[in-house]
Amino acid sequence: MREFGYQRVFDVPGAVALLGADPDARYLGGGTNLVDLMKAGVERPALLVDVRELPLDRIEITADGGLRIGATVTNSDLAAHPEVRRRYPALAQAVLAGASGQLRNMATVGGNLLQRTRCGYFADLTKPCNKRAPGSGCPAIAGEHHNHAILGASEHCVAVHPSDMGVALAAFDAVVSYETAEGPGELTLAEFYRPVGDTPHLETALPPGALITAVSLPPVAVAAASRYRKVRERASYAFAIGSIAAALDVRDDTVHEVRLAFGAVASRPWRAREAERVLTGGPASAEAFAAAADAELAAAEALPDNGYKVTLMRNLVVALLTELTEEAAR
């Protein structure tokens, strides 16, 4: 057992200073992912900096009508917040689809964004893994990969990002705020997660030692008509094999605006921009929804045992957009 230090902090500058002084330190929120990785030996921090007491636990309406969600807001509080449920229902649904109630009570928004893949090879120290040990290889490509990536992967890694929350945030153009010793910064969610490429161990664009302080959602009128749908291998407490966050504005049987993001198909939440482009201004029909899904999934590169995800995601797009269209007509 490796010993490690523990320190609770009460202000953001103090937290950032501790990480700056020790590159082997890690921020500790709810610990629902980090502690598991420590038990497995994947993460071996010298110091845990407990950020739960930082004043980052509020959800506020912004001046432009969006929402600012503090990094230490728990997943349970996020899903239950009336403004989240009213303005961004897909986000509340996504959070409730992830983990158990007990874990949601502990897990934080900032930690959710930073959770690491659940690929079995990543968590097994007896196996090579480019994400854990750069240059060692990716055994999932020739091994167990039925729940691995079909979009945006590379020969170096085919793992998927496990977050449900992140999929909804991607659909609504969320912005991540962070603090460093040099001052504050922001990244759109599209910038936040790095492409896999040949450096799968570099998962985000956060500067070293940066502390996530908030996630902001811009005002998105169509988000009020949104849903999240998750397919998993058992009814509860399981990671997705495919998921979708969708928002749709249909007027006179025409798609005026649409937002789509996919989960469990790539190393990051996947914004389906090609499908959005194909749909916008066109008919709101099952045939059009299927064509848009096909356009997005044309770039899919399935492995021998995960090609089913292409069909699954196509069916999810058609089913959920049809459901939203029918609701809009009532």
N, C-alpha and C positions, 0 to 999 in steps of 0.2 A: 504494500500500500504506500503510495506516494503522499507525503505530507504536503499540505498547502495552507497558505494564510487566508484569513477572512477579515474584511473590513467593511463596515456599513458606512455609507456616506449620506450627507443631508443637503449637499449643494452640488450643482453641475460642475463648476470649476474644480472642486475638490475631487470629484470622480474622474474627470479628464486628466488631472495632474497625476493621479495614481497610475492610470494606464500609461501615461507618458513616461513615468519613471521605471516601469517594469513591462517590457514587451511580452512577458509570459503571463501577465495578468489577464483576467477576463471579467467582463461585466456579468453580474448575476441578477436576473429578474425573477421570474417564477421558477426557473431551473428545470422546466419540464423537458427540455431537450439537452441542455448542457450537462446536467447531472447524469443523465443516461449515458452520454458519451464519455464522461469521466469514469463511470463504472466500467465501461467497456475498454478503457484505456486509449480511446481515440483522442480525447482532449485531456491534457495534463497541465493545467494551469498552476502556476506557482502561487497566485493570489486571486481570490474571488472578491470583487468589489460589488457589494450588495447595493443596488440602485433603487430598491423598492420604496425607500422613504424620500426619494427626490420629489419635488413638487411638480410632477409631470403626469398626474392622474386625473386630469379633467378633460371633458369634451365640451368644446365651445363653438358657438356659431360665429363665423368670421364676418368681417365688415361687408364682404361681397356676397354673403349668403351661403357660403360653403360651411364646412366643419373642420375644426382642428382637433385632432385626437392625440392626447398626450401619450408618450411612449410607455408609461407604466400603467395605463388603463388596462384592466384585466379583460380577457376575452368575454367573460360573462357580463361585465358592465357594458362593454361595447355592444353586444348583441341585444341587451335589454334597453338601451338608451332610446327614448321616444323619438328623438330627431333622426337617429340612425335608421330606425324602423320605418319612419315616415318618408325620409328623403332618399335613402339608399337601402331599400329592403333586401336587395341581393347580398349586401354586406352582412347584415344581421343573419340571414339564412346561411351564408357561407360559414360564419363563425360557429353557429349552432350545429352545423354538419361536421365540424371537426372535433375530435377527441371526446372525452366524457365530461360530465358536469363538473366533477372534481378537478380535472385538469384545466378546464376553462376558468375556474375560480382562481387558479394560480398563474396561468400563462398570461404574458403581457403582449401588447401590440408590437413593441419594439423587438421582443424576443421572437415573436411569430415570424416577423420578416427575416430574421437571421437563422431560423432553424435550418438544419442541414438535412441532406437526403437520407431516406430510410433504406437505401440500397444495402442489401445484406453483405456485399463484399466490402463496402465502406466501413461497416461496423465490426468486421471480423479481422483482427490483427494478424491472423495466420494467412490471409489472402492479400495479393497485391491490389492496389487501388491508386490510380493517378490523382484522385481527389484528396486522398489521405497522404500518399507518399508519391509525389510527382516523379514521373518517369518509370514507375514500377509496372504499369500496364493496366488494362481494363478487362478483367476476366468475365464481366457480365456479357460482353459482346458474343462470346462463344459459349457462355454458361447460362445461368438463370436470368432471364431478362423479360419475362412476360409482362411486367409492369414498368418497363423502361421507356425511354423517349422514342418518339417517332418524328419529332420536329426539332431542328436546331442543335442536334447532337453532333458529335465528331468521333473520329477513331480513338480519341483519348478518353472519352467518357460518354455514357448513355444513361446516366442517372436522371431522375426527375425530381423537381422541387415538390415538397409535400404539402405546402400551405394551401388551405382553402381560402382563408382570408385574403391572401395575396392575389388570388384570381379576381375577386370582386374589386379590389383596389386597382388592379390593372385596367379593368373595364372603365373605371371612372377617372383615369388620369391623376392618380394620387401623387403627392409630392412628399418626399421624406426630408425632414429637417434634422440636422445633426450639429453637434458642437465639438470643436477641437481646441487645442491649446492656442491655435492661431485665430480662433474665432468661429462664428457660425457658418453653416453652408446648407445648400439644398441640392437634392437630386430628384428628378422625376423618377417614378417607378421604372420607366423604360430604361433610364440610365443607371438606376441603382443596381440591377442585376447584370453582371457581365456575361457576354456570350461564352460558351464553353471553350471553343477554339482548342488551342494546345496548352491551356493553363486552367484546367477545371478546378484546381485548388484555390484559385482566386475567384471567389463567388460574387462579391459585391465591389462597387466602386467607392466604398467608404474609405476615407483616408485612415492610415494606421492610428489606432487609439480613439477613433471618433465614437461619440456617444449619440445614438438616436434620441432625439428629444420629442418629436411629434411626427404625425402623418396628417397631411392636410388634403381634404377633398374639395375641389372647386365646385361651384354651383353647377349642377348638370340636371336640367329639367327632366330629361328622359329617364334619369335614374329612379325617379319615383315609380316608374312602370318597369321594374326589373325583377328578375328571379335568379336564383342559383340552383342548379341541379347537379347532384353528385351520384355517380355510380361506383359502388364498392362491392367487395366480395362477401361481405356479411352486413347485416342490417344496421349495426351500430359500432362506433369506435373502431373504424377501419379507414386506412388511407384510400384515396380515390384511385380507381383505375382509369377514370376519365371524369371530367367535370366541366361545367360551363357557367359563366355569369353572362346574362343577356339583359339588355334593355332595348325597348322598341317603341317608336312613335309612328303609328300608322294613321294616315288621313286619306279618306276616299280610296281605300284599298291600295294606297301607295306608301312605301317606306320613306318617311320623312327623315328619320334619324335612327341609327342602330348602334349599339355597343356590344361587342362580343369579346370574351376572353376565355381561353381554355386552360384547364388544369390537368396535371398528371400526364402531360404529353411532351414536356420539355424540361430543361434544367432550370427554368424560370417560368412564372406565369406568362402565358402566351397570348398576347393581344392579336386577335384575328383581323388584322387591318385589311387584308385582301378581301375577305368575306364581307366586311363592312362596305368596302368600295363597290363591290358587285351589287350589293343589296340597295344601297342608297339611291332613291329616285325610281326604283323599280317596283314591280308588283309584290304585294304581300301574299304570297302563295307558297304552298308546300314545295312546288316545283322550283320556284325561285330560291327558297331557303336551301334546298338540296344542291342547286347549282352553285350557290355561294359557298357552301361547305366544301364542295368538290374543288373550287378554286383555291380555297385556303389550304386544303389537304393535298393539293397537287405536289407540294414540296416535301411531303412525308417520305421518310426513308425507314421503312419498317424492318425489323430484324425477324428471323424465322418464327419466333413465338409471340410477337406483339403486333402483328398486322391487324388483328381484330380491332385494335384501337382506331384505325381509320374508319371502319364501318360504325363503330360505337360513336365516335365524335360526330360523324355525319348524321346519324340518327338523333343524337342529342340536339344538334342545331335545329333540325326540322321540328322535332317534338316541342322544344321549348319556345321557339319563335311562333309556331302555330298556336300554342297555348296563350302567349301574350297577344297575338292578333285577335283571337277569339274573346279574350277579356276586354280588349279595347272596343270591340263591337257591341258589348253589352250596354 
